[in-house]
Amino acid sequence: MQWSIKLGTVAGTEVRVHATFALLLIWIWVMHYRIGGPPAAFEGVAFIISVFLCVVLHEFGHIAAARYFGINTPNITLLPIGGLARLERSPDTPLEEFVIAIAGPLVNVAIAGLIVTVVGGALGWEQLLGPQDPRIDFLARLAGVNIFLVVFNMIPAFPMDGGRILRAILAWRLPWARATTLAARIGQSIALAMGIFGVFFNPLLILIAIFVYFAAETEAQGSDVQAISDDTSIFDVMITEFATLGPRARVGEAVELLLATSQSEFPVVDEAGRFEGLMTREGIVRAMKERGAGASVSDVMRRDIPALNEKSPIDFSLKLMREAQTSALPIVDSGERVVGLMNYETIGELMMLHYADEHFKPLGRHHQAPIARQQRPRRRYDHLDKE
C-alpha cells in the first residue's frame, strides 16, 4: 500500500503503518493536551498505541487461522480506522472463510476477558462503555475498546469480519458468487441505515457508511471476476491487435502512436518481440514534459512490469495490475514474446457482458469472433524502432 512504512517482520509477515497514522497521533496529542496538559497528552498517545497493538493481535488472529489452512499473509497495514491483512489467496471453503474471519474478534474477546480478570471487581459497565473518556482508568478503557472492536467487526457487512462470516454461512447453501453478492447487498443496506442514523446523531457514521458501502461493492465485483476467471483464461479475452515500440524509439514516436491509435499502453519489445518494458499514457506525457520528444523510450519506460503467461486466470492478472500499480500487463508465450495485452478496460467490458447475461461465457480463441475488444490502430504500426 502507498504511503506505508515498514515497522518490522513478525513470523514472516511484514507489519506496516500508514503515514496517516501519524496524523491521528498528533490529533490525539493536541486533544488530550488541551484537557490535561503534557501528562494527559502522553497518556492519550500511549492509549492509542495500545489500542493498535490490540488491532495487530486481532490481525494476527486472522493470520494464524489462515496459516492453519496453508494461506500465507505477506503483510498487514495499520490505518487510522484499523488494520488490513493481505492474504496470499482467498479461502477455498466456507469453513475456512468462517474460521479465518472469526479468529480476529475472538482475540479481542480474549484480551478483554484477560483485562477484566486482572482488574477484577474494579470494573463496571459504565467504565467499559466509556473508552473515549480520558478520566476512566487506562485498563478499563482498553477493555472497553476491545469489546467495541468485537461488536464493530461483527457487523454483517464487508469489509468487517461479520460480512465474511455471513458470506461463509450463506456459502454453505449457495454458490460462492451468489453468497458474496447477497452478503454485499445486506452490507450495503446496513450501510444505508447507518448513514441515515448518522445524519441525525453522529456525522462520523456517514463516513463509515460510505466506506462500508463501496467496500461491499468492491467485494461483490471481485467475486464476479473470480467466477468468470474459473472458466476463462487470459488467452480467451486478451487484446491481440496492438502497437508496440522498440527500445531505440524516441518519446516523440510514442506520442505519435498515442495520437494515432486507440491504445493507452504500449509494450516495448526487442527485435525478437520479447518484452522489455511498458510505456503508458501517463508515462509518455510525463516524459515529454521532463525529457522532451528526443528522449529514448528505454530511458523512461517502466521496467518493473511483470509479464503474464497466456494461460493465467483473469483474476490473477487483476491482482498483479493492482500490486504493480499499472493499467496494463503484457501477455507472453513460451518464448517470452508479447502476444497480447490485458488492461482494466478489457476486464471492465468482460464484466459488463457478464452482468448483461449471467450465463455469459467467453468463446475462446478457437472461435472466429473473440469476445474481447480488439485494439485496432487507425494507422498500423507493427513495431516502431526508428534510428
C-alpha positions as CSV (number, residue, x, y, z in Angstrom):
1,M,0.0,0.0,0.0
2,Q,1.3,3.5,-0.9
3,W,2.4,5.8,1.9
4,S,3.0,3.0,4.3
5,I,6.2,2.5,6.4
6,K,7.6,-0.9,7.3
7,L,7.9,-1.4,11.1
8,G,9.3,-4.9,11.0
9,T,8.6,-8.5,10.2
10,V,6.8,-10.9,12.6
11,A,6.8,-14.6,11.7
12,G,7.2,-13.9,8.0
13,T,4.6,-11.2,7.9
14,E,5.5,-7.5,7.3
15,V,3.9,-5.1,9.7
16,R,3.4,-1.7,8.1
17,V,1.8,1.5,9.3
18,H,0.2,4.1,7.0
19,A,1.6,7.6,7.1
20,T,-1.8,9.0,8.1
21,F,-1.4,7.2,11.4
22,A,1.0,10.0,12.4
23,L,-1.9,12.5,11.9
24,L,-4.0,10.5,14.3
25,L,-1.3,10.6,17.0
26,I,-0.9,14.3,16.5
27,W,-4.7,14.9,16.8
28,I,-4.8,12.7,20.0
29,W,-1.9,14.6,21.5
30,V,-3.5,18.0,20.9
31,M,-6.9,17.0,22.2
32,H,-5.6,15.4,25.4
33,Y,-3.1,18.3,25.9
34,R,-6.0,20.7,25.9
35,I,-7.7,18.6,28.6
36,G,-4.9,17.9,31.0
37,G,-1.6,19.2,29.7
38,P,1.5,17.1,28.8
39,P,0.7,14.1,31.2
40,A,-2.7,13.7,29.6
41,A,-1.2,14.0,26.1
42,F,1.4,11.3,26.8
43,E,-1.3,9.0,28.2
44,G,-3.6,9.6,25.3
45,V,-0.9,8.7,22.8
46,A,0.1,5.7,24.8
47,F,-3.5,4.6,24.9
48,I,-3.9,4.8,21.1
49,I,-0.7,2.9,20.6
50,S,-2.0,0.2,23.0
51,V,-5.3,0.1,21.0
52,F,-3.4,-0.5,17.8
53,L,-1.3,-3.2,19.4
54,C,-4.7,-4.9,20.1
55,V,-5.5,-4.4,16.4
56,V,-2.2,-6.0,15.4
57,L,-3.1,-9.0,17.6
58,H,-6.5,-9.1,16.1
59,E,-4.9,-9.3,12.6
60,F,-2.5,-12.0,13.7
61,G,-5.5,-14.0,14.9
62,H,-6.6,-14.0,11.2
63,I,-3.1,-14.8,10.1
64,A,-2.7,-17.8,12.5
65,A,-6.0,-19.2,11.3
66,A,-5.1,-18.6,7.6
67,R,-1.8,-20.4,8.0
68,Y,-3.5,-23.4,9.6
69,F,-5.2,-23.7,6.2
70,G,-2.0,-23.2,4.2
71,I,-2.7,-19.5,3.4
72,N,0.2,-17.1,3.9
73,T,-0.1,-13.4,4.8
74,P,2.6,-11.2,3.2
75,N,1.8,-8.1,5.2
76,I,-0.6,-6.2,7.4
77,T,-1.0,-2.4,7.3
78,L,-2.2,-0.3,10.2
79,L,-4.6,2.5,9.2
80,P,-6.2,5.1,11.4
81,I,-9.5,3.2,11.0
82,G,-8.0,-0.2,11.9
83,G,-5.8,-2.9,10.4
84,L,-5.7,-4.6,7.0
85,A,-4.2,-8.1,6.4
86,R,-3.5,-9.1,2.9
87,L,-4.0,-12.9,2.4
88,E,-1.9,-14.6,-0.3
89,R,-5.1,-16.2,-1.7
90,S,-8.8,-16.5,-0.8
91,P,-10.1,-19.3,1.4
92,D,-11.2,-22.4,-0.6
93,T,-14.2,-23.4,1.5
94,P,-16.9,-21.7,3.6
95,L,-15.4,-23.4,6.7
96,E,-12.0,-21.8,6.1
97,E,-13.6,-18.4,5.5
98,F,-15.6,-18.7,8.7
99,V,-12.7,-19.8,10.9
100,I,-10.3,-17.2,9.5
101,A,-12.9,-14.4,9.8
102,I,-13.9,-15.2,13.4
103,A,-10.4,-15.7,14.7
104,G,-9.7,-11.9,14.8
105,P,-12.7,-11.0,17.0
106,L,-12.0,-14.0,19.3
107,V,-8.6,-12.4,20.0
108,N,-10.3,-9.2,21.2
109,V,-12.6,-11.3,23.3
110,A,-9.6,-12.9,24.9
111,I,-7.9,-9.6,25.5
112,A,-10.9,-8.0,27.1
113,G,-11.5,-11.1,29.3
114,L,-7.9,-11.1,30.4
115,I,-8.1,-7.4,31.5
116,V,-11.3,-7.9,33.3
117,T,-9.8,-10.9,35.1
118,V,-6.7,-8.9,36.1
119,V,-8.5,-5.8,37.3
120,G,-11.3,-7.8,38.9
121,G,-14.3,-6.2,40.5
122,A,-13.0,-2.7,40.0
123,L,-14.6,-2.6,36.5
124,G,-18.2,-1.7,35.9
125,W,-20.3,-1.4,32.7
126,E,-20.1,2.4,32.8
127,Q,-16.3,2.2,32.6
128,L,-16.3,-0.5,29.9
129,L,-18.7,1.5,27.8
130,G,-16.8,4.8,28.0
131,P,-13.4,4.2,26.3
132,Q,-13.3,7.7,24.9
133,D,-13.3,9.3,28.4
134,P,-9.7,10.0,29.5
135,R,-10.8,10.2,33.2
136,I,-11.6,6.5,33.2
137,D,-8.8,4.0,34.2
138,F,-6.4,3.1,31.4
139,L,-7.0,-0.7,31.5
140,A,-10.8,-0.2,31.8
141,R,-10.8,1.9,28.7
142,L,-8.6,-0.7,26.9
143,A,-11.0,-3.5,27.8
144,G,-13.9,-1.3,26.5
145,V,-12.2,-0.7,23.2
146,N,-11.7,-4.4,22.7
147,I,-15.4,-5.0,23.4
148,F,-16.2,-2.3,20.9
149,L,-13.8,-3.9,18.3
150,V,-15.7,-7.2,18.7
151,V,-19.1,-5.6,18.2
152,F,-18.0,-3.4,15.3
153,N,-16.2,-6.2,13.5
154,M,-19.2,-8.5,13.8
155,I,-21.5,-6.1,11.8
156,P,-22.5,-8.3,8.8
157,A,-21.1,-6.0,6.2
158,F,-17.8,-6.1,4.1
159,P,-15.0,-5.4,4.9
160,M,-15.8,-6.2,8.5
161,D,-15.3,-9.8,9.7
162,G,-19.1,-10.1,10.2
163,G,-19.5,-9.7,6.4
164,R,-17.2,-12.6,5.7
165,I,-18.8,-14.7,8.4
166,L,-22.2,-14.0,6.8
167,R,-20.8,-15.0,3.4
168,A,-19.4,-18.2,4.8
169,I,-22.7,-19.1,6.3
170,L,-24.6,-18.4,3.1
171,A,-22.0,-20.2,1.0
172,W,-22.8,-23.5,2.8
173,R,-26.1,-23.4,0.9
174,L,-25.4,-21.1,-2.1
175,P,-22.7,-20.8,-4.8
176,W,-19.8,-18.6,-3.7
177,A,-20.5,-15.8,-6.1
178,R,-24.2,-15.7,-5.1
179,A,-23.3,-15.8,-1.4
180,T,-20.9,-12.9,-1.9
181,T,-23.5,-10.8,-3.8
182,L,-26.2,-11.4,-1.2
183,A,-23.8,-10.7,1.7
184,A,-22.7,-7.5,-0.1
185,R,-26.3,-6.3,-0.6
186,I,-27.1,-6.9,3.0
187,G,-24.0,-5.0,4.0
188,Q,-24.9,-2.1,1.7
189,S,-28.4,-2.0,3.3
190,I,-26.8,-1.8,6.7
191,A,-24.5,1.0,5.4
192,L,-27.5,3.0,4.2
193,A,-29.2,2.6,7.5
194,M,-26.0,3.6,9.3
195,G,-25.7,6.7,7.1
196,I,-29.3,7.8,7.8
197,F,-28.7,7.3,11.5
198,G,-25.5,9.3,11.2
199,V,-27.4,12.3,9.7
200,F,-29.4,12.7,13.0
201,F,-26.9,11.5,15.6
202,N,-23.2,11.3,14.6
203,P,-21.7,12.5,11.3
204,L,-18.8,10.1,11.7
205,L,-21.2,7.3,10.9
206,I,-21.8,8.8,7.5
207,L,-18.2,8.4,6.6
208,I,-18.1,4.8,7.9
209,A,-21.3,4.1,5.9
210,I,-19.8,5.4,2.7
211,F,-16.6,3.3,3.3
212,V,-18.7,0.1,4.0
213,Y,-21.0,0.7,1.0
214,F,-18.2,0.9,-1.5
215,A,-16.2,-1.9,0.1
216,A,-19.2,-4.2,-0.3
217,E,-19.4,-3.2,-3.9
218,T,-15.7,-3.9,-4.5
219,E,-16.1,-7.3,-2.8
220,A,-19.0,-8.3,-5.0
221,Q,-17.2,-7.2,-8.2
222,G,-14.1,-9.2,-7.1
223,S,-16.3,-12.3,-6.6
224,D,-17.8,-11.8,-10.1
225,V,-14.3,-11.6,-11.6
226,Q,-13.4,-14.8,-9.7
227,A,-16.5,-16.6,-11.0
228,I,-15.6,-15.6,-14.6
229,S,-12.0,-16.5,-14.1
230,D,-12.8,-20.0,-13.1
231,D,-14.0,-20.8,-16.6
232,T,-11.8,-18.4,-18.6
233,S,-8.1,-17.8,-19.2
234,I,-6.4,-14.6,-20.3
235,F,-5.8,-16.3,-23.7
236,D,-9.6,-16.1,-24.3
237,V,-10.0,-12.4,-23.8
238,M,-6.7,-10.6,-24.2
239,I,-6.2,-7.9,-26.7
240,T,-4.4,-9.4,-29.7
241,E,-4.1,-6.4,-32.1
242,F,-1.9,-3.7,-30.7
243,A,1.1,-1.4,-31.5
244,T,4.5,-1.8,-29.9
245,L,7.6,0.3,-29.5
246,G,11.3,-0.6,-29.9
247,P,13.8,0.2,-27.2
248,R,15.6,2.6,-29.5
249,A,12.4,4.5,-30.3
250,R,12.1,8.1,-29.1
251,V,9.4,9.6,-26.9
252,G,8.1,11.6,-29.8
253,E,7.3,8.4,-31.7
254,A,5.4,7.2,-28.6
255,V,3.4,10.4,-28.8
256,E,2.6,9.7,-32.5
257,L,1.3,6.3,-31.5
258,L,-0.7,7.7,-28.7
259,L,-2.5,10.1,-31.1
260,A,-2.8,7.7,-34.0
261,T,-4.3,4.7,-32.1
262,S,-6.9,3.9,-29.5
263,Q,-4.2,2.4,-27.2
264,S,-3.1,3.9,-23.9
265,E,-0.3,1.4,-23.1
266,F,2.5,0.3,-25.4
267,P,4.8,-2.7,-24.8
268,V,8.4,-2.0,-25.5
269,V,9.9,-5.1,-27.2
270,D,13.2,-6.2,-28.7
271,E,13.7,-7.3,-32.3
272,A,12.6,-10.8,-31.3
273,G,9.4,-9.5,-29.8
274,R,10.4,-10.1,-26.2
275,F,9.1,-7.8,-23.5
276,E,11.4,-5.2,-22.1
277,G,9.2,-2.5,-20.6
278,L,5.9,-0.6,-20.8
279,M,5.0,3.0,-21.9
280,T,1.7,4.3,-20.6
281,R,-0.2,7.4,-21.5
282,E,0.8,9.0,-18.2
283,G,4.4,8.0,-18.7
284,I,4.5,9.4,-22.2
285,V,3.1,12.8,-21.0
286,R,5.5,12.9,-18.1
287,A,8.5,12.0,-20.3
288,M,7.5,14.8,-22.8
289,K,7.3,17.3,-20.0
290,E,10.5,16.3,-18.3
291,R,12.8,14.9,-21.0
292,G,11.4,16.1,-24.3
293,A,10.5,14.3,-27.6
294,G,14.0,13.3,-28.3
295,A,14.5,11.2,-25.1
296,S,14.9,7.5,-25.6
297,V,12.0,5.2,-24.7
298,S,14.3,2.8,-23.0
299,D,15.4,5.6,-20.6
300,V,11.8,6.4,-19.5
301,M,9.8,3.2,-19.8
302,R,8.7,1.2,-16.8
303,R,10.9,-1.9,-16.4
304,D,9.1,-3.2,-13.2
305,I,6.0,-4.5,-15.0
306,P,5.5,-8.3,-14.7
307,A,4.6,-10.3,-17.7
308,L,1.8,-12.9,-17.7
309,N,1.6,-16.3,-19.2
310,E,-1.3,-16.6,-21.7
311,K,-2.8,-19.5,-19.6
312,S,-3.0,-17.5,-16.4
313,P,-6.5,-16.8,-14.9
314,I,-8.1,-13.4,-15.3
315,D,-8.3,-12.7,-11.5
316,F,-4.6,-13.2,-11.3
317,S,-3.9,-10.6,-13.9
318,L,-6.1,-8.1,-12.0
319,K,-4.2,-8.9,-8.8
320,L,-0.9,-8.3,-10.5
321,M,-2.1,-5.0,-12.0
322,R,-3.1,-3.7,-8.6
323,E,0.2,-4.8,-6.9
324,A,2.3,-3.3,-9.7
325,Q,0.1,-0.2,-9.9
326,T,-0.1,-0.4,-13.6
327,S,-3.0,0.0,-16.0
328,A,-1.9,-2.9,-18.3
329,L,0.1,-6.1,-18.4
330,P,1.8,-7.8,-21.3
331,I,0.9,-11.4,-22.1
332,V,3.8,-13.6,-23.3
333,D,4.0,-17.0,-24.9
334,S,6.5,-19.8,-24.0
335,G,9.2,-17.9,-25.9
336,E,8.7,-14.7,-23.8
337,R,7.3,-13.0,-26.9
338,V,4.5,-10.5,-26.3
339,V,1.3,-11.9,-27.8
340,G,-1.4,-9.9,-26.1
341,L,-2.3,-7.2,-23.6
342,M,-4.7,-7.1,-20.6
343,N,-5.9,-3.8,-19.1
344,Y,-8.7,-2.6,-16.9
345,E,-10.9,-1.6,-19.9
346,T,-10.8,-5.2,-21.1
347,I,-11.8,-6.6,-17.7
348,G,-14.5,-3.9,-17.4
349,E,-16.0,-4.9,-20.7
350,L,-15.9,-8.5,-19.7
351,M,-17.8,-7.6,-16.5
352,M,-20.4,-5.7,-18.4
353,L,-21.0,-8.7,-20.7
354,H,-21.3,-10.9,-17.6
355,Y,-23.8,-8.5,-16.0
356,A,-25.8,-8.3,-19.2
357,D,-26.1,-12.1,-19.3
358,E,-25.4,-14.2,-16.2
359,H,-24.9,-17.2,-18.4
360,F,-22.3,-15.4,-20.5
361,K,-19.1,-17.4,-21.2
362,P,-16.2,-16.2,-23.4
363,L,-16.0,-18.1,-26.7
364,G,-12.2,-18.5,-26.7
365,R,-9.7,-18.0,-29.5
366,H,-10.7,-21.2,-31.3
367,H,-13.9,-19.3,-32.4
368,Q,-13.8,-16.8,-35.2
369,A,-15.2,-13.9,-33.2
370,P,-13.4,-13.4,-29.9
371,I,-15.4,-11.7,-27.2
372,A,-12.8,-9.1,-26.0
373,R,-12.5,-5.8,-27.7
374,Q,-9.6,-5.7,-30.2
375,Q,-7.4,-2.6,-30.1
376,R,-7.3,-1.6,-33.8
377,P,-4.9,1.2,-34.6
378,R,-6.2,3.8,-37.0
379,R,-2.7,3.8,-38.5
380,R,-0.9,0.4,-38.5
381,Y,2.4,0.3,-36.6
382,D,3.7,-3.3,-36.0
383,H,6.9,-2.1,-34.5
384,L,8.4,1.4,-34.1
385,D,12.1,1.4,-33.7
386,K,13.5,4.3,-35.8
387,E,17.1,5.2,-35.7
